[in-house]
Amino acid sequence: MLKLTFSPASPYVRKVLLSAYRAGIQDEIELVDSGTEYDKLLRSKNPLGKIPVLQKDDGDFLFDSRVIVEHLNKLGGGLIPEYGSERDIILRRSALAEGLTDASLLVVYSERYAGGEIPSKLWLDLQIGKIDRTLDYLEIDIINWSNPTGFDASNIALATALDYMSFRNVRDWKLNRSKLSQWFDNMSSRLPGFAKTSPKS
Ligand SMILES: N[C@@H](CCC(=O)N[C@@H](CS)C(=O)NCC(=O)O)C(=O)O
C-alpha cells in the first residue's frame, strides 16, 4: 500500500489524488492524516517541510507532487505519455498549471504569514500579475487542451489550480473568461474523484 500525507485543503495533495483516480490506483493509496505520528514521519522525509510526501511500496519516499505524479503514471498510466512531443506538451501545460497554484498559494501565505502586518502590496501584485497573465493566456489556449483519450496530468493540474483559486477567493477567474469557465465546468463534472476531493478548510 502507498502512503500519502493528507490535507483536505492542499491543492498539491488533491492533484496527486486525482492523478491516482486517473491511473485507476486510488484504492492502493492510504491517506495519512496530518498530526499523526506517521504523518510526522512522512513529513520529516522532506527537509523543505512541504506536502505531499508519498511512501512507495518498497518503503522509499517521494516528493514533490510532480515526482509523485510521474510515479503514479508508471504504476497505472494514462497521465503522461512516455515519449514524444505529446509528453513535452503535457509537461509544459502541467508546469503552467502548477505555477498558477504556486502563485495562488503565495497570495494565501502572504496574508497568513504576515504576522499581523498588512501583506506587501508589491508582492501581492507580482503574484496576481502572474495569475492574470496565465488566465488570459489560457482563455485563448484552452481550446487545445481537450484530450480525446480522457484526462491527462495537465488537465488535472489545471482543474485543481482553478478550483483552489475559487476555494481561497484568490481571484474571480471566471469573470470575462467564458471559454476557460466552460472548460472547467465540463472537466470538473467528468474528472473521476473531483467532487469527492473537493477542498475543505
Ligand atoms: N512544489 C511542491 C509544493 C508543495 C507545497 O507548497 N505544499 C504546501 C501545502 S499546499 C506546503 O506544504 N506548504 C508548507 C510550506 O510551504 O512550508 C509540490 O508540488 O508538491
The ligand as an SDF file (V2000), in Angstrom:
LIG
                    3D

 20 19  0  0  0  0  0  0  0  0999 V2000
    6.2010   22.0930   -5.3730 N   0  0  0  0  0  0  0  0  0  0  0  0
    5.5580   21.4340   -4.2680 C   0  0  0  0  0  0  0  0  0  0  0  0
    4.7090   22.4280   -3.4820 C   0  0  0  0  0  0  0  0  0  0  0  0
    4.0820   21.7990   -2.2530 C   0  0  0  0  0  0  0  0  0  0  0  0
    3.5290   22.8290   -1.2770 C   0  0  0  0  0  0  0  0  0  0  0  0
    3.8550   24.0100   -1.3250 O   0  0  0  0  0  0  0  0  0  0  0  0
    2.6690   22.3380   -0.3740 N   0  0  0  0  0  0  0  0  0  0  0  0
    2.1280   23.1970    0.6610 C   0  0  0  0  0  0  0  0  0  0  0  0
    0.7570   22.6940    1.1310 C   0  0  0  0  0  0  0  0  0  0  0  0
   -0.4950   23.0100   -0.0350 S   0  0  0  0  0  0  0  0  0  0  0  0
    3.0240   23.1440    1.8660 C   0  0  0  0  0  0  0  0  0  0  0  0
    3.4650   22.0880    2.2490 O   0  0  0  0  0  0  0  0  0  0  0  0
    3.2880   24.2950    2.4670 N   0  0  0  0  0  0  0  0  0  0  0  0
    4.0590   24.4280    3.6600 C   0  0  0  0  0  0  0  0  0  0  0  0
    5.2950   25.2400    3.4370 C   0  0  0  0  0  0  0  0  0  0  0  0
    5.4900   25.7860    2.3350 O   0  0  0  0  0  0  0  0  0  0  0  0
    6.0610   25.3570    4.3890 O   0  0  0  0  0  0  0  0  0  0  0  0
    4.7280   20.2640   -4.7970 C   0  0  0  0  0  0  0  0  0  0  0  0
    4.3760   20.2850   -5.9910 O   0  0  0  0  0  0  0  0  0  0  0  0
    4.4770   19.2970   -4.0600 O   0  0  0  0  0  0  0  0  0  0  0  0
  1  2  1  0
  2  3  1  0
  2 18  1  0
  3  4  1  0
  4  5  1  0
  5  6  2  0
  5  7  1  0
  7  8  1  0
  8  9  1  0
  8 11  1  0
  9 10  1  0
 11 12  2  0
 11 13  1  0
 13 14  1  0
 14 15  1  0
 15 16  2  0
 15 17  1  0
 18 19  2  0
 18 20  1  0
M  END
$$$$
